[in-house]
Structures are given as structure tokens and as C-alpha cells.
Amino acid sequence: MCLTGNTTYYMRETIKEGIKLLIKIIGGLLIISASGLLGIVFSNRLSLRHKELNDLRRYMQMLETEVTYGATPLPAALRNISNKAEGMLCRFFSFISDSLTDRSFYTIRDAWTYGADAVLKQSSLKRADIELIKSFGNILGSSDREDQKKHFELFYLQLRHQEDAALEEIKKSAKVYRDLGFLMGIAVFVIFI
């Protein structure tokens, strides 16, 4: 059987159309995947904020124990906590300890505030969380042990409130971010078809 010129032409055009369709489908899947992953990243950022607040509270409890019960000087206590902490909180406590030890800052207040601004802004914490942490640094080391215990307790209550707010935000928004990411990808794909 011999193919005529018209048949060959139609086969080529059909193959070209098939290839174009395949490229569109692959491009669409890439767009949907990329936007879906972006939604997942935003969703995970909410979870990371809750984890960072929870970890901060735990490490602050360790710091309270070191300072109030162990009578450890603040730079050494902060160094001990930084050795136990992970990630951004390790850098935060280490920065403050180093700043106090090498006299980059002469007050805990200044070192704490600068550390919060320099290190914590790279975290998933919100501005209100960082302001709360900075406000605690204003009173840390400025009173006797009994007052420090009260300040720590108040800080834990405020931190718990922030954790609860972060958990609520996860419940309300995490699934929305994930779903919205994929839906936006689908919408972009449909528009381009």
C-alpha cells in the first residue's frame, strides 16, 4: 500500500498536534505541581511557627532552671541552652551569649533585642511573636530570683497564647493554603489552554 502526499501530510500534522498537546499537558502538570508546592510551603510555614514557639517555651524553661535554681551566670546559662537548642533558636541563644561574653553588648537587654532583630527575623515567627520575645529581654536579669520566676511565668502565659493562636491559624488556614495552591495551578493551566 502506497501513501499519497495528502495522507503523509495529515499524518505529520496529526503528530505535530499530538506533540503540541503533550507539551501543553506536561507544562500544565508542571504549573499545577509548582503552585501546589507553593501552597504546601505556605502551609508548612504555619506549622513551623507553632513548632518554633513551642521550642522557645521549652528552652526558656531550661533557661529559667539554669538561672533561678542553678544560679548560673546569664552568659553561661545562655551558652548551655544554645548547646541544647536547634536551628534558629540555637543561633539566637548563642548570639546573645557570645555578645555578652565578648562585650559586644554590655547589657542583656541590648544583646537580647539585637539578637531578636537579627536572628529571629529569619524565622517563621510573626512580628508580634518577636516583639513579645524582645519585651521579655527588657526585664531578664534586672531583678532578684523571685521576681525573675514571676517574669518567666508571665512570659510562658503570653507565649502559650501565641502558640494557641498559631495552632488556630494552622487549623483554619493550612488546608486552605494547600488547596488554593493546587487550584491556582489548575486555573492558570485552564487559562493557558
N, C-alpha and C positions, 0 to 999 in steps of 0.2 A: 504494500500500500504506500502510495506516494503522497507526501504532504504538499499541499499547494501553498502558495505565498500567503494567501489570506489566513489559512489555518495557522501557519507559523507565526504570523503577526499577532493573531489573537492569543496564542499560547504565550508569547513574550509579554503581551500586555497583561494577561492574567497573572503571570509570575511577578511582574512589576507591582501590580496591585496587591498581590499577596504579601510581597516583601514590605510594601508601604504599610499595610495593615499590621504586619508583625512588628515593625518598628514602632508604630503607634501604641500597640499593646504593651510592648516592653517599656517604652517611655512612660506610659500611664502607670504601669506597675511600679516603676522607679519613683514617680511623683507621689503615688499613694504611700509607698513604703517610707519615703523621706519625710513626708508630712506626718505620717503615723508615728515615726520615731521621734519627731519633734514634740508631738503630743505626749509621748511616753517620757521624754526628758523633762518636760514641764511638770508632769505628774510626779516623777521621782524627786524632783526638787522640793516639792511639798513634803514628801516623806523624809527627805534628808534634813529639812529644817526641824522636824519633830525629833529626829534622832540626835541632832546636834544639841538641842535644848535639853533633852533627857541626859545626854552625856555630860553636858555642862553642869547640870544639877548634881550628878553623881561625883564629878571631880571637885566641885565646890564643897561637897560634904566631906571629901577626903581632906581638902584644904582646911576646913573648919577643925577637923580632928587633929591635924598637924599643929595648927596654931593654938587652939584653945586647950587641948588636952596634952599634947606633946610639948608645948611651949617652944616649938621650933621657930627660929627667926624666919620672917616672911620670905626673904630671897631663897633660903634653903628649902622652905616648905613648897614654894612655887616650883623650884627645880625638881623636887621629889614628885610633885604632881605631873610635871611635864614629862618625866620619865615613864609615868604610867599611862598618860593620855595618848591619844592617837590623832593623826591628821592635823586639822586646823587648830584644835584645842591644845595639842602638844606645842605647836608653834606659838600660840598665844601665851601660855604659861611660861614657856622657855624665853620668849622675848622679854617679858616682864622681869623674870629672874635675872637674865643677863643684863638688862638695863639697870637694875638696882645694884647688881654686883660690881659692874664696871663703872658705875656712877654716871651713866649717860643721862639718867634722871635721878634727882635726889629725893623725890617723894614717890610713894606708891601711887598716889593719885595721878601724877603726871605720867608715870610709866604705864599704869593701867589704862588711862584714857588714850594715850598714843597707841598702845598695843591693840586696844579695841578698834580704833580707827584704821590702823594699818593692816592688821591681820584678819579681823572678823568681817571686814567689808568684802572679803573674797569668799565668804561662806554663804550658805543658803539662808542665814538669819535675816530677818527683816530689820528695818531701821529702828523700829520700836524695841526689838529684842536687844540690839546693840546699845541703845540709849539706856535700857534697864541695866545692862552689864556695866556700862560706864558710870551710872549713878551709884552702883554698889562700890565701885573703885574709889569714889569720893569719900566713903566712910570706912573703908577697910584699913585697919591698922591705926585708927585715930582714937580708939577708946580702950578701956580695960577689957578683960576676957569676958566678963558677964555681959557687957554691952555688945561685944562682938557676937556672942551667941545669939542675942536678940536680933541683931542686924542680919546674921546669916539666916535665921528662921524667917524673917520678913522677906528676905531675898528668895528663899525657897518657895514661899507662898506666891510671890509675884512670878517667879519662873514657872511654877506649876500652872498658873493662869495662862501664861504664854504657851505652854505645852498643850493645854486643853484647847486653846484657840487654834493651834496648829493641827491638832487631831480633828477638830471640827472642819477645818478647811480641807483636810485630806478627804474626809467623808463626803463633803459637798462637791469638791472640785476635781479630785484626782481622776475619777472616771470620765468626767466631762472633758478634761484636757485630752485624755487618751482618745475618746470617741471623736472629739472635734478635730483632732489631728488627722485621723483617717477620713473623716467626712470632708474636710477641706481638700485633701488629696483627691478624693473621688470627684468633688465639684470642679477642681482645676482640670482633671482628666476629661470630664464631660464637656467642659467649655472648649477645650482644645480639639476635641473630635469634631 
